Amino acid sequence: MTMLWRLTLACLPLLLATSAADAADEFAQLFSGPQVGEELPPFEALPAFGEAEKVAVLDGAMDGPVLLVFVHQVTRPSIGLTRLLMEYAATKQTTGLQSRLVFLTADPTDTKAFLQRARRALPRGVEPSISTEGIEGPGAYGLNRKITLTVLVASKGVVTANFPLVQPSIQADAPKIGYEIAKVLGGAEAPTLKEMGFDEQRMGMARRQQVPERDALYRQYMAPVIQKTATPNDVVAAAKAVEEFAASTPWFKERVHRASKQITEGPRLTEYGTDKAQEYLKKWATQYAPSGQPAAEEPRGESPPAESADESTEASTGDNG
């Protein structure tokens, strides 16, 4: 036996132990929220819409089946899966299923404003709420801030399924969650994606329909930044909104980068807003540049031709393609 093999065999127990420990650590990190068999603690949150004060989120949902989703990070996959689950749950209300949707945040005021702006993208059939207890949510829940979504299915106040999702996927996760929902409703078979409301062809059409919606969102955020009459404080506030939305919306961040880069490298920079606005355009042209990563893909035809810089209420895309 060669020296190399002797060394390998001698180290094998240590390597196996290390691998097992690493796997255990990785598994431990995936715990988020009450586990199967544990009770759902009551908690309060702020309604996302309207002027109501905090409400008891689980009121009326402790005597039967409930789907409870905590959104830790707002991303396209997390919102896509959340929307599918919540709208599917809404179709099961007649069988007794309740659903609750809670957004976790370090700044409830900003999140409330964001959700009001993004209301059309949120699921129908459920009134979202916002935790006021910080990014980790209600303390009694033990939620993991490294998770993107925590999805809980419960019956009579006791958890029957827990899904801590780092990379949410409709295709991978929705059927498993749908099966757990079916079980608490007395069913024995998992619903298909189509039965849950997911239609690949319809989703393709929806992506194409996102083009005008994204154009409108882009202008909504960028127009206040380049208003010729904006004060420095106005520009700072508008730029903050742009940066917060860009932080959770890859297509928007990439679009702001392209527009800012084209504007700042062209001869017409001074035509876009005030000096303060131009500072932000220069900042985004460099700060939002992809770092060795491919830019988030947008549906083809999404970016319209650049508008005239004289139209101060419209932000140029800076993209003629």
VOROLO-594727 format. One record per residue (C-alpha): residue number from 1; residue in one letter; z, y, x. Coordinates in steps of 0.1 Angstrom, whole numbers, plus 2048, in hexadecimal, padded with zeros to 3 digits. Example, Ala and Ser with C-alpha at 12.3 -4.5 7.8 and 13.67 -1.06 7.14 Angstrom:
i / aa / Z / Y / X
1 / A / 84E / 7D3 / 87B
2 / S / 847 / 7F5 / 889
END
This chain:
i / aa / Z / Y / X
1 / M / 800 / 800 / 800
2 / T / 7F6 / 822 / 80E
3 / M / 80F / 83D / 815
4 / L / 7FE / 852 / 7F9
5 / W / 803 / 837 / 7DF
6 / R / 828 / 833 / 7EA
7 / L / 82D / 858 / 7E6
8 / T / 81C / 859 / 7C4
9 / L / 831 / 83C / 7B7
10 / A / 851 / 84B / 7C5
11 / C / 84A / 86C / 7B3
12 / L / 83E / 85C / 793
13 / P / 860 / 85C / 781
14 / L / 865 / 881 / 78A
15 / L / 842 / 88A / 77E
16 / L / 847 / 878 / 75D
17 / A / 869 / 888 / 758
18 / T / 85A / 8AA / 760
19 / S / 83D / 8A5 / 748
20 / A / 855 / 899 / 72D
21 / A / 86B / 8B7 / 732
22 / D / 84C / 8CF / 731
23 / A / 841 / 8BE / 711
24 / A / 863 / 8C1 / 702
25 / D / 865 / 8E6 / 70B
26 / E / 843 / 8EC / 6FB
27 / F / 84D / 8D9 / 6DC
28 / A / 86E / 8ED / 6DA
29 / Q / 85B / 90D / 6DA
30 / L / 849 / 903 / 6BB
31 / F / 868 / 903 / 6A5
32 / S / 868 / 920 / 68D
33 / G / 87C / 924 / 66E
34 / P / 891 / 90B / 65A
35 / Q / 888 / 8E7 / 661
36 / V / 881 / 8CC / 648
37 / G / 8A0 / 8C4 / 633
38 / E / 8B0 / 8E6 / 63A
39 / E / 8B6 / 900 / 620
40 / L / 8A3 / 921 / 61C
41 / P / 8BC / 93D / 622
42 / P / 8B9 / 95A / 60A
43 / F / 8AC / 97B / 619
44 / E / 89F / 99D / 610
45 / A / 87E / 9AF / 619
46 / L / 86B / 9CE / 611
47 / P / 84E / 9CC / 5F8
48 / A / 82E / 9D5 / 60A
49 / F / 821 / 9E9 / 5EC
50 / G / 832 / A02 / 5D6
51 / E / 852 / A15 / 5DB
52 / A / 86B / 9FA / 5D4
53 / E / 889 / 9F4 / 5EA
54 / K / 891 / 9D3 / 5FA
55 / V / 88F / 9B4 / 5E4
56 / A / 89D / 991 / 5E5
57 / V / 87E / 97E / 5F0
58 / L / 887 / 95C / 5E3
59 / D / 894 / 967 / 5C1
60 / G / 884 / 951 / 5A7
61 / A / 877 / 938 / 5C1
62 / M / 896 / 923 / 5C9
63 / D / 894 / 90B / 5AB
64 / G / 872 / 8FC / 5B2
65 / P / 856 / 8F9 / 5CC
66 / V / 84E / 917 / 5E1
67 / L / 836 / 920 / 5FD
68 / L / 845 / 939 / 615
69 / V / 82F / 948 / 631
70 / F / 83C / 95F / 64D
71 / V / 820 / 972 / 65F
72 / H / 82C / 979 / 682
73 / Q / 80A / 985 / 68F
74 / V / 7EE / 995 / 67C
75 / T / 7CD / 985 / 688
76 / R / 7AD / 97B / 677
77 / P / 7B7 / 955 / 677
78 / S / 7DA / 95C / 66B
79 / I / 7CF / 972 / 64E
80 / G / 7B3 / 95A / 646
81 / L / 7CA / 93C / 643
82 / T / 7E5 / 950 / 631
83 / R / 7CC / 95D / 618
84 / L / 7BF / 93A / 611
85 / L / 7E2 / 92B / 60D
86 / M / 7EF / 947 / 5F7
87 / E / 7D0 / 947 / 5E0
88 / Y / 7D2 / 921 / 5DD
89 / A / 7F7 / 924 / 5D5
90 / A / 7EF / 93D / 5BA
91 / T / 7D9 / 923 / 5A9
92 / K / 7F8 / 90C / 5A8
93 / Q / 80F / 925 / 597
94 / T / 80B / 913 / 576
95 / T / 819 / 8F3 / 586
96 / G / 838 / 906 / 591
97 / L / 82F / 910 / 5B5
98 / Q / 83C / 932 / 5C1
99 / S / 82F / 943 / 5E0
100 / R / 83E / 95E / 5F7
101 / L / 82D / 971 / 613
102 / V / 841 / 984 / 62D
103 / F / 834 / 998 / 64B
104 / L / 84A / 99B / 669
105 / T / 84A / 9BC / 67D
106 / A / 85D / 9D2 / 694
107 / D / 852 / 9F1 / 67F
108 / P / 853 / 9EB / 65A
109 / T / 846 / A0E / 652
110 / D / 827 / A0A / 667
111 / T / 821 / 9E7 / 65A
112 / K / 824 / 9F3 / 636
113 / A / 80A / A0E / 63D
114 / F / 7F3 / 9F4 / 64E
115 / L / 7F6 / 9DB / 631
116 / Q / 7EE / 9F7 / 618
117 / R / 7CF / 9FF / 62C
118 / A / 7C5 / 9DA / 62F
119 / R / 7CE / 9D1 / 60B
120 / R / 7AC / 9C3 / 602
121 / A / 7AE / 9AA / 61E
122 / L / 7CF / 99C / 612
123 / P / 7D3 / 97E / 5FC
124 / R / 7D1 / 982 / 5D6
125 / G / 7EC / 974 / 5C0
126 / V / 80A / 97C / 5D6
127 / E / 81E / 99C / 5DD
128 / P / 824 / 99E / 603
129 / S / 844 / 9AB / 611
130 / I / 84F / 9B8 / 633
131 / S / 86E / 9AC / 645
132 / T / 885 / 9C9 / 650
133 / E / 898 / 9B3 / 669
134 / G / 882 / 9B7 / 687
135 / I / 865 / 9A2 / 696
136 / E / 879 / 982 / 693
137 / G / 87F / 987 / 66E
138 / P / 89E / 97C / 65A
139 / G / 8B8 / 970 / 673
140 / A / 8C3 / 952 / 65F
141 / Y / 89F / 944 / 662
142 / G / 89D / 93F / 687
143 / L / 878 / 949 / 688
144 / N / 866 / 947 / 6A9
145 / R / 855 / 968 / 6B4
146 / K / 83C / 954 / 6C9
147 / I / 82D / 945 / 6A9
148 / T / 810 / 955 / 696
149 / L / 819 / 946 / 674
150 / T / 837 / 933 / 667
151 / V / 82E / 920 / 647
152 / L / 84A / 910 / 633
153 / V / 847 / 8FA / 614
154 / A / 867 / 8F4 / 601
155 / S / 874 / 8E5 / 5E1
156 / K / 894 / 8F1 / 5CF
157 / G / 89E / 906 / 5ED
158 / V / 89A / 8EA / 607
159 / V / 87E / 8E9 / 621
160 / T / 866 / 8CC / 61D
161 / A / 84C / 8D6 / 638
162 / N / 84C / 8EF / 655
163 / F / 82C / 8FA / 667
164 / P / 831 / 911 / 685
165 / L / 80E / 91B / 68D
166 / V / 804 / 92C / 6AE
167 / Q / 7DE / 92B / 6A8
168 / P / 7D9 / 929 / 682
169 / S / 7BA / 917 / 676
170 / I / 7AE / 912 / 653
171 / Q / 79C / 8F2 / 65B
172 / A / 7B9 / 8E3 / 66F
173 / D / 7D7 / 8F0 / 65D
174 / A / 7CE / 8F7 / 639
175 / P / 7CA / 8D2 / 62E
176 / K / 7EB / 8C8 / 63E
177 / I / 7FD / 8E5 / 62C
178 / G / 7EA / 8DE / 60C
179 / Y / 7F6 / 8BA / 60E
180 / E / 81B / 8C5 / 610
181 / I / 816 / 8DC / 5F3
182 / A / 806 / 8C0 / 5DF
183 / K / 824 / 8AA / 5E7
184 / V / 83E / 8C3 / 5DA
185 / L / 829 / 8C6 / 5BA
186 / G / 82A / 8A0 / 5B5
187 / G / 808 / 898 / 5C3
188 / A / 7FF / 87D / 5DC
189 / E / 7DE / 889 / 5EB
190 / A / 7D5 / 8A7 / 601
191 / P / 7BD / 8C0 / 5F2
192 / T / 79C / 8C5 / 602
193 / L / 794 / 8E6 / 612
194 / K / 77B / 8EC / 5F5
195 / E / 797 / 8E5 / 5DC
196 / M / 7AD / 8FE / 5EE
197 / G / 792 / 918 / 5EA
198 / F / 781 / 917 / 60B
199 / D / 75B / 917 / 60A
200 / E / 748 / 919 / 62B
201 / Q / 729 / 928 / 61B
202 / R / 73D / 941 / 608
203 / M / 751 / 94A / 628
204 / G / 730 / 950 / 63A
205 / M / 725 / 967 / 61E
206 / A / 747 / 978 / 620
207 / R / 743 / 97E / 645
208 / R / 722 / 98F / 63E
209 / Q / 733 / 9A4 / 624
210 / Q / 74D / 9AF / 63D
211 / V / 732 / 9C5 / 64D
212 / P / 736 / 9E3 / 635
213 / E / 75B / 9DD / 632
214 / R / 760 / 9DE / 658
215 / D / 74A / 9FD / 65A
216 / A / 761 / A0E / 640
217 / L / 780 / A03 / 653
218 / Y / 772 / A0F / 674
219 / R / 76B / A32 / 665
220 / Q / 78C / A33 / 654
221 / Y / 79E / A2F / 675
222 / M / 787 / A42 / 68C
223 / A / 77E / A60 / 677
224 / P / 7A0 / A71 / 679
225 / V / 79F / A6E / 69F
226 / I / 77F / A82 / 6A3
227 / Q / 785 / A9C / 688
228 / K / 77C / ABE / 697
229 / T / 798 / ACF / 684
230 / A / 7B3 / AB6 / 68E
231 / T / 7D2 / AC2 / 6A0
232 / P / 7DE / AB0 / 6BF
233 / N / 7FA / AA0 / 6AA
234 / D / 7E0 / A95 / 690
235 / V / 7CB / A84 / 6AB
236 / V / 7E9 / A73 / 6BA
237 / A / 7F3 / A65 / 698
238 / A / 7D0 / A59 / 691
239 / A / 7CC / A4A / 6B3
240 / K / 7EC / A37 / 6AF
241 / A / 7DF / A28 / 68F
242 / V / 7BF / A1E / 6A1
243 / E / 7D2 / A0D / 6BD
244 / E / 7E9 / 9FA / 6A6
245 / F / 7CC / 9ED / 692
246 / A / 7B9 / 9E5 / 6B2
247 / A / 7D7 / 9D1 / 6BF
248 / S / 7D3 / 9B8 / 6A2
249 / T / 7AE / 9BA / 69B
250 / P / 797 / 9AE / 6B6
251 / W / 776 / 9B9 / 6A7
252 / F / 783 / 9DC / 6A1
253 / K / 791 / 9DF / 6C5
254 / E / 76F / 9D3 / 6D3
255 / R / 75D / 9EC / 6BD
256 / V / 773 / A09 / 6C7
257 / H / 76D / A00 / 6EB
258 / R / 747 / 9FF / 6E7
259 / A / 746 / A20 / 6D4
260 / S / 75E / A32 / 6EC
261 / K / 74B / A25 / 70B
262 / Q / 729 / A31 / 6FD
263 / I / 737 / A53 / 6F3
264 / T / 74A / A5A / 713
265 / E / 72D / A4F / 729
266 / G / 714 / A63 / 715
267 / P / 70C / A89 / 716
268 / R / 71C / A91 / 6F4
269 / L / 740 / A8A / 6F9
270 / T / 74A / AAE / 6F2
271 / E / 73C / AAA / 6CF
272 / Y / 755 / A90 / 6C5
273 / G / 776 / AA0 / 6B9
274 / T / 78E / AB4 / 6CE
275 / D / 798 / AB2 / 6F2
276 / K / 7B5 / A9B / 6E7
277 / A / 79D / A84 / 6D5
278 / Q / 786 / A82 / 6F3
279 / E / 7A4 / A78 / 708
280 / Y / 7A9 / A5A / 6F1
281 / L / 784 / A51 / 6F2
282 / K / 786 / A50 / 718
283 / K / 7A5 / A3B / 716
284 / W / 797 / A21 / 6FE
285 / A / 776 / A1F / 712
286 / T / 78A / A10 / 72F
287 / Q / 7AA / A02 / 71F
288 / Y / 797 / 9ED / 705
289 / A / 77D / 9E0 / 71E
290 / P / 77D / 9B9 / 71D
291 / S / 78F / 9AB / 73B
292 / G / 778 / 98E / 744
293 / Q / 779 / 982 / 720
294 / P / 75B / 982 / 708
295 / A / 75D / 99E / 6EE
296 / A / 767 / 993 / 6CB
297 / E / 747 / 98B / 6B8
298 / E / 73F / 99F / 69A
299 / P / 727 / 994 / 67E
300 / R / 703 / 99E / 687
301 / G / 6F9 / 9BF / 679
302 / E / 71C / 9CB / 676
303 / S / 71A / 9EB / 68B
304 / P / 704 / A05 / 67B
305 / P / 6F1 / A20 / 68F
306 / A / 707 / A3B / 69D
307 / E / 70D / A58 / 684
308 / S / 707 / A7C / 68C
309 / A / 724 / A8B / 6A0
310 / D / 722 / AA9 / 68A
311 / E / 730 / A95 / 66D
312 / S / 754 / A9A / 676
313 / T / 761 / A83 / 65B
314 / E / 74E / A65 / 669
315 / A / 755 / A54 / 68A
316 / S / 737 / A49 / 69D
317 / T / 735 / A24 / 6A6
318 / G / 724 / A2D / 6C6
319 / D / 70E / A0E / 6C0
320 / N / 6EA / A0F / 6B7
321 / G / 6E6 / 9E9 / 6B8
END
